[in-house]
Amino acid sequence: MSSEQMGIMNGSMPPHLGRNIWATSKLQEDFRLRKRAIREFTQALLIIENYLRQYIDAVNPSVVASLTETEVHPQHSVC
């Protein structure tokens, strides 16, 4: 049990302060969970991108070359 929780239980800390501490820790946990979810989602997108590149390369290697060229030179528009 944290010192803040002990202070609340023995009455030396006002209850609203305890609620603020709880809310802050809850927000921090929510942030950590969202950050982890975003990281996992990004990894999944990278896996999908890699799979699609391999598939396109197997079907038509010139498509991959044109995609890579577009990424290197983003000022060119793709029509």
N, CA, C and O atoms as a GROMACS GRO file, in nm:
protein
  316
    1MET      N    1   0.085  -0.118   0.000
    1MET     CA    2   0.000   0.000   0.000
    1MET      C    3   0.090   0.124   0.000
    1MET      O    4   0.188   0.130   0.074
    2SER      N    5   0.055   0.220  -0.082
    2SER     CA    6   0.137   0.340  -0.095
    2SER      C    7   0.116   0.433   0.024
    2SER      O    8   0.018   0.419   0.099
    3SER      N    9   0.207   0.528   0.040
    3SER     CA   10   0.194   0.624   0.150
    3SER      C   11   0.069   0.710   0.133
    3SER      O   12   0.008   0.752   0.231
    4GLU      N   13   0.033   0.738   0.005
    4GLU     CA   14  -0.089   0.815  -0.019
    4GLU      C   15  -0.212   0.739   0.029
    4GLU      O   16  -0.301   0.796   0.092
    5GLN      N   17  -0.216   0.609  -0.002
    5GLN     CA   18  -0.329   0.527   0.041
    5GLN      C   19  -0.333   0.517   0.193
    5GLN      O   20  -0.441   0.521   0.253
    6MET      N   21  -0.217   0.503   0.255
    6MET     CA   22  -0.212   0.497   0.402
    6MET      C   23  -0.262   0.628   0.462
    6MET      O   24  -0.336   0.627   0.561
    7GLY      N   25  -0.222   0.740   0.402
    7GLY     CA   26  -0.267   0.870   0.451
    7GLY      C   27  -0.417   0.887   0.441
    7GLY      O   28  -0.480   0.947   0.528
    8ILE      N   29  -0.474   0.836   0.334
    8ILE     CA   30  -0.620   0.845   0.318
    8ILE      C   31  -0.689   0.759   0.422
    8ILE      O   32  -0.787   0.801   0.483
    9MET      N   33  -0.638   0.638   0.443
    9MET     CA   34  -0.703   0.545   0.535
    9MET      C   35  -0.698   0.595   0.679
    9MET      O   36  -0.794   0.576   0.753
   10ASN      N   37  -0.587   0.657   0.720
   10ASN     CA   38  -0.579   0.703   0.858
   10ASN      C   39  -0.635   0.844   0.876
   10ASN      O   40  -0.630   0.899   0.986
   11GLY      N   41  -0.687   0.903   0.769
   11GLY     CA   42  -0.755   1.032   0.780
   11GLY      C   43  -0.664   1.153   0.773
   11GLY      O   44  -0.712   1.265   0.791
   12SER      N   45  -0.535   1.135   0.749
   12SER     CA   46  -0.445   1.249   0.746
   12SER      C   47  -0.442   1.318   0.609
   12SER      O   48  -0.382   1.424   0.594
   13MET      N   49  -0.507   1.259   0.510
   13MET     CA   50  -0.510   1.318   0.377
   13MET      C   51  -0.656   1.340   0.338
   13MET      O   52  -0.739   1.251   0.354
   14PRO      N   53  -0.687   1.458   0.287
   14PRO     CA   54  -0.825   1.484   0.246
   14PRO      C   55  -0.870   1.386   0.138
   14PRO      O   56  -0.790   1.350   0.051
   15PRO      N   57  -0.996   1.342   0.141
   15PRO     CA   58  -1.044   1.243   0.045
   15PRO      C   59  -1.034   1.288  -0.101
   15PRO      O   60  -1.007   1.206  -0.189
   16HIS      N   61  -1.054   1.418  -0.128
   16HIS     CA   62  -1.048   1.463  -0.267
   16HIS      C   63  -0.907   1.446  -0.324
   16HIS      O   64  -0.891   1.420  -0.443
   17LEU      N   65  -0.806   1.461  -0.238
   17LEU     CA   66  -0.669   1.443  -0.283
   17LEU      C   67  -0.645   1.297  -0.320
   17LEU      O   68  -0.576   1.267  -0.418
   18GLY      N   69  -0.702   1.208  -0.242
   18GLY     CA   70  -0.691   1.065  -0.273
   18GLY      C   71  -0.757   1.031  -0.404
   18GLY      O   72  -0.705   0.951  -0.481
   19ARG      N   73  -0.871   1.092  -0.432
   19ARG     CA   74  -0.940   1.069  -0.559
   19ARG      C   75  -0.856   1.121  -0.675
   19ARG      O   76  -0.850   1.059  -0.781
   20ASN      N   77  -0.792   1.236  -0.654
   20ASN     CA   78  -0.706   1.291  -0.760
   20ASN      C   79  -0.588   1.199  -0.789
   20ASN      O   80  -0.552   1.178  -0.904
   21ILE      N   81  -0.530   1.144  -0.683
   21ILE     CA   82  -0.418   1.052  -0.700
   21ILE      C   83  -0.466   0.927  -0.775
   21ILE      O   84  -0.397   0.880  -0.865
   22TRP      N   85  -0.582   0.875  -0.738
   22TRP     CA   86  -0.637   0.756  -0.804
   22TRP      C   87  -0.664   0.787  -0.951
   22TRP      O   88  -0.631   0.707  -1.039
   23ALA      N   89  -0.724   0.903  -0.979
   23ALA     CA   90  -0.757   0.940  -1.117
   23ALA      C   91  -0.630   0.955  -1.200
   23ALA      O   92  -0.626   0.914  -1.316
   24THR      N   93  -0.527   1.014  -1.140
   24THR     CA   94  -0.400   1.031  -1.212
   24THR      C   95  -0.339   0.895  -1.245
   24THR      O   96  -0.292   0.874  -1.357
   25SER      N   97  -0.338   0.804  -1.150
   25SER     CA   98  -0.280   0.672  -1.177
   25SER      C   99  -0.364   0.596  -1.280
   25SER      O  100  -0.310   0.521  -1.361
   26LYS      N  101  -0.495   0.616  -1.276
   26LYS     CA  102  -0.583   0.552  -1.375
   26LYS      C  103  -0.553   0.606  -1.515
   26LYS      O  104  -0.547   0.529  -1.611
   27LEU      N  105  -0.535   0.737  -1.527
   27LEU     CA  106  -0.502   0.796  -1.656
   27LEU      C  107  -0.368   0.746  -1.707
   27LEU      O  108  -0.352   0.720  -1.826
   28GLN      N  109  -0.271   0.733  -1.617
   28GLN     CA  110  -0.140   0.683  -1.656
   28GLN      C  111  -0.150   0.540  -1.709
   28GLN      O  112  -0.086   0.505  -1.808
   29GLU      N  113  -0.230   0.457  -1.640
   29GLU     CA  114  -0.248   0.319  -1.685
   29GLU      C  115  -0.320   0.316  -1.820
   29GLU      O  116  -0.282   0.239  -1.908
   30ASP      N  117  -0.422   0.398  -1.837
   30ASP     CA  118  -0.493   0.407  -1.966
   30ASP      C  119  -0.396   0.447  -2.077
   30ASP      O  120  -0.399   0.391  -2.186
   31PHE      N  121  -0.309   0.544  -2.048
   31PHE     CA  122  -0.211   0.590  -2.146
   31PHE      C  123  -0.116   0.477  -2.184
   31PHE      O  124  -0.086   0.457  -2.302
   32ARG      N  125  -0.068   0.402  -2.084
   32ARG     CA  126   0.022   0.290  -2.112
   32ARG      C  127  -0.046   0.185  -2.199
   32ARG      O  128   0.014   0.131  -2.292
   33LEU      N  129  -0.173   0.156  -2.169
   33LEU     CA  130  -0.246   0.057  -2.248
   33LEU      C  131  -0.267   0.105  -2.391
   33LEU      O  132  -0.252   0.027  -2.486
   34ARG      N  133  -0.301   0.232  -2.408
   34ARG     CA  134  -0.319   0.287  -2.543
   34ARG      C  135  -0.188   0.287  -2.620
   34ARG      O  136  -0.184   0.253  -2.738
   35LYS      N  137  -0.081   0.325  -2.552
   35LYS     CA  138   0.051   0.328  -2.616
   35LYS      C  139   0.089   0.187  -2.664
   35LYS      O  140   0.140   0.170  -2.774
   36ARG      N  141   0.063   0.088  -2.580
   36ARG     CA  142   0.093  -0.051  -2.617
   36ARG      C  143   0.007  -0.094  -2.735
   36ARG      O  144   0.056  -0.159  -2.827
   37ALA      N  145  -0.121  -0.060  -2.733
   37ALA     CA  146  -0.211  -0.097  -2.843
   37ALA      C  147  -0.166  -0.033  -2.974
   37ALA      O  148  -0.170  -0.098  -3.079
   38ILE      N  149  -0.126   0.092  -2.968
   38ILE     CA  150  -0.078   0.162  -3.089
   38ILE      C  151   0.048   0.095  -3.142
   38ILE      O  152   0.064   0.077  -3.262
   39ARG      N  153   0.139   0.059  -3.051
   39ARG     CA  154   0.263  -0.007  -3.092
   39ARG      C  155   0.233  -0.141  -3.159
   39ARG      O  156   0.290  -0.173  -3.262
   40GLU      N  157   0.143  -0.220  -3.099
   40GLU     CA  158   0.108  -0.350  -3.157
   40GLU      C  159   0.037  -0.333  -3.292
   40GLU      O  160   0.060  -0.411  -3.384
   41PHE      N  161  -0.049  -0.232  -3.303
   41PHE     CA  162  -0.119  -0.206  -3.428
   41PHE      C  163  -0.019  -0.166  -3.537
   41PHE      O  164  -0.030  -0.212  -3.651
   42THR      N  165   0.077  -0.082  -3.501
   42THR     CA  166   0.180  -0.040  -3.597
   42THR      C  167   0.262  -0.160  -3.644
   42THR      O  168   0.294  -0.171  -3.762
   43GLN      N  169   0.296  -0.249  -3.551
   43GLN     CA  170   0.371  -0.369  -3.589
   43GLN      C  171   0.289  -0.455  -3.685
   43GLN      O  172   0.343  -0.510  -3.781
   44ALA      N  173   0.159  -0.466  -3.658
   44ALA     CA  174   0.073  -0.544  -3.748
   44ALA      C  175   0.068  -0.482  -3.887
   44ALA      O  176   0.072  -0.553  -3.987
   45LEU      N  177   0.061  -0.349  -3.893
   45LEU     CA  178   0.061  -0.282  -4.024
   45LEU      C  179   0.191  -0.306  -4.099
   45LEU      O  180   0.190  -0.326  -4.220
   46LEU      N  181   0.302  -0.305  -4.028
   46LEU     CA  182   0.432  -0.332  -4.092
   46LEU      C  183   0.439  -0.475  -4.147
   46LEU      O  184   0.495  -0.498  -4.254
   47ILE      N  185   0.382  -0.569  -4.073
   47ILE     CA  186   0.379  -0.708  -4.119
   47ILE      C  187   0.293  -0.718  -4.245
   47ILE      O  188   0.332  -0.785  -4.341
   48ILE      N  189   0.178  -0.652  -4.244
   48ILE     CA  190   0.089  -0.652  -4.361
   48ILE      C  191   0.159  -0.588  -4.480
   48ILE      O  192   0.152  -0.639  -4.592
   49GLU      N  193   0.225  -0.475  -4.456
   49GLU     CA  194   0.296  -0.406  -4.565
   49GLU      C  195   0.402  -0.498  -4.625
   49GLU      O  196   0.415  -0.507  -4.748
   50ASN      N  197   0.478  -0.566  -4.540
   50ASN     CA  198   0.582  -0.656  -4.588
   50ASN      C  199   0.521  -0.770  -4.670
   50ASN      O  200   0.573  -0.806  -4.776
   51TYR      N  201   0.412  -0.826  -4.620
   51TYR     CA  202   0.344  -0.934  -4.692
   51TYR      C  203   0.296  -0.886  -4.829
   51TYR      O  204   0.316  -0.954  -4.930
   52LEU      N  205   0.234  -0.769  -4.833
   52LEU     CA  206   0.184  -0.716  -4.960
   52LEU      C  207   0.298  -0.688  -5.058
   52LEU      O  208   0.285  -0.713  -5.177
   53ARG      N  209   0.408  -0.636  -5.008
   53ARG     CA  210   0.524  -0.611  -5.095
   53ARG      C  211   0.576  -0.741  -5.155
   53ARG      O  212   0.608  -0.747  -5.274
   54GLN      N  213   0.582  -0.846  -5.072
   54GLN     CA  214   0.628  -0.975  -5.123
   54GLN      C  215   0.530  -1.030  -5.227
   54GLN      O  216   0.572  -1.084  -5.329
   55TYR      N  217   0.402  -1.015  -5.200
   55TYR     CA  218   0.300  -1.063  -5.294
   55TYR      C  219   0.307  -0.987  -5.427
   55TYR      O  220   0.305  -1.047  -5.534
   56ILE      N  221   0.315  -0.855  -5.417
   56ILE     CA  222   0.323  -0.773  -5.539
   56ILE      C  223   0.450  -0.807  -5.617
   56ILE      O  224   0.448  -0.816  -5.739
   57ASP      N  225   0.560  -0.824  -5.544
   57ASP     CA  226   0.686  -0.858  -5.609
   57ASP      C  227   0.676  -0.992  -5.682
   57ASP      O  228   0.731  -1.008  -5.791
   58ALA      N  229   0.606  -1.087  -5.622
   58ALA     CA  230   0.590  -1.218  -5.685
   58ALA      C  231   0.502  -1.209  -5.809
   58ALA      O  232   0.525  -1.279  -5.907
   59VAL      N  233   0.401  -1.122  -5.804
   59VAL     CA  234   0.307  -1.109  -5.916
   59VAL      C  235   0.365  -1.022  -6.026
   59VAL      O  236   0.360  -1.058  -6.144
   60ASN      N  237   0.422  -0.907  -5.988
   60ASN     CA  238   0.470  -0.812  -6.089
   60ASN      C  239   0.584  -0.729  -6.029
   60ASN      O  240   0.557  -0.629  -5.963
   61PRO      N  241   0.708  -0.767  -6.051
   61PRO     CA  242   0.822  -0.695  -5.992
   61PRO      C  243   0.830  -0.547  -6.031
   61PRO      O  244   0.883  -0.467  -5.954
   62SER      N  245   0.779  -0.508  -6.147
   62SER     CA  246   0.788  -0.368  -6.187
   62SER      C  247   0.701  -0.278  -6.099
   62SER      O  248   0.730  -0.160  -6.084
   63VAL      N  249   0.594  -0.334  -6.041
   63VAL     CA  250   0.508  -0.255  -5.952
   63VAL      C  251   0.585  -0.216  -5.827
   63VAL      O  252   0.577  -0.101  -5.783
   64VAL      N  253   0.661  -0.309  -5.771
   64VAL     CA  254   0.740  -0.279  -5.651
   64VAL      C  255   0.843  -0.173  -5.683
   64VAL      O  256   0.865  -0.083  -5.602
   65ALA      N  257   0.907  -0.182  -5.798
   65ALA     CA  258   1.007  -0.082  -5.836
   65ALA      C  259   0.943   0.056  -5.847
   65ALA      O  260   1.003   0.154  -5.803
   66SER      N  261   0.824   0.064  -5.904
   66SER     CA  262   0.759   0.196  -5.916
   66SER      C  263   0.716   0.249  -5.781
   66SER      O  264   0.721   0.369  -5.757
   67LEU      N  265   0.671   0.160  -5.690
   67LEU     CA  266   0.634   0.204  -5.555
   67LEU      C  267   0.755   0.258  -5.481
   67LEU      O  268   0.747   0.361  -5.415
   68THR      N  269   0.867   0.188  -5.491
   68THR     CA  270   0.990   0.231  -5.425
   68THR      C  271   1.036   0.364  -5.481
   68THR      O  272   1.081   0.450  -5.406
   69GLU      N  273   1.027   0.382  -5.611
   69GLU     CA  274   1.066   0.507  -5.675
   69GLU      C  275   0.977   0.621  -5.627
   69GLU      O  276   1.026   0.732  -5.606
   70THR      N  277   0.849   0.597  -5.609
   70THR     CA  278   0.756   0.700  -5.560
   70THR      C  279   0.792   0.740  -5.418
   70THR      O  280   0.785   0.858  -5.383
   71GLU      N  281   0.831   0.642  -5.336
   71GLU     CA  282   0.868   0.673  -5.198
   71GLU      C  283   0.996   0.756  -5.192
   71GLU      O  284   1.009   0.844  -5.106
   72VAL      N  285   1.088   0.729  -5.282
   72VAL     CA  286   1.215   0.802  -5.282
   72VAL      C  287   1.193   0.944  -5.333
   72VAL      O  288   1.258   1.037  -5.286
   73HIS      N  289   1.102   0.961  -5.428
   73HIS     CA  290   1.074   1.091  -5.488
   73HIS      C  291   0.928   1.127  -5.466
   73HIS      O  292   0.848   1.117  -5.560
   74PRO      N  293   0.890   1.170  -5.345
   74PRO     CA  294   0.748   1.195  -5.316
   74PRO      C  295   0.688   1.312  -5.394
   74PRO      O  296   0.566   1.327  -5.396
   75GLN      N  297   0.770   1.396  -5.459
   75GLN     CA  298   0.716   1.509  -5.532
   75GLN      C  299   0.647   1.464  -5.661
   75GLN      O  300   0.566   1.538  -5.716
   76HIS      N  301   0.678   1.342  -5.709
   76HIS     CA  302   0.612   1.290  -5.829
   76HIS      C  303   0.475   1.240  -5.792
   76HIS      O  304   0.458   1.169  -5.692
   77SER      N  305   0.377   1.277  -5.870
   77SER     CA  306   0.242   1.229  -5.842
   77SER      C  307   0.221   1.094  -5.908
   77SER      O  308   0.272   1.067  -6.016
   78VAL      N  309   0.143   1.010  -5.840
   78VAL     CA  310   0.110   0.879  -5.894
   78VAL      C  311  -0.023   0.890  -5.963
   78VAL      O  312  -0.122   0.928  -5.901
   79CYS      N  313  -0.028   0.858  -6.093
   79CYS     CA  314  -0.152   0.868  -6.170
   79CYS      C  315  -0.210   0.732  -6.196
   79CYS      O  316  -0.314   0.720  -6.260
   0.00000   0.00000   0.00000
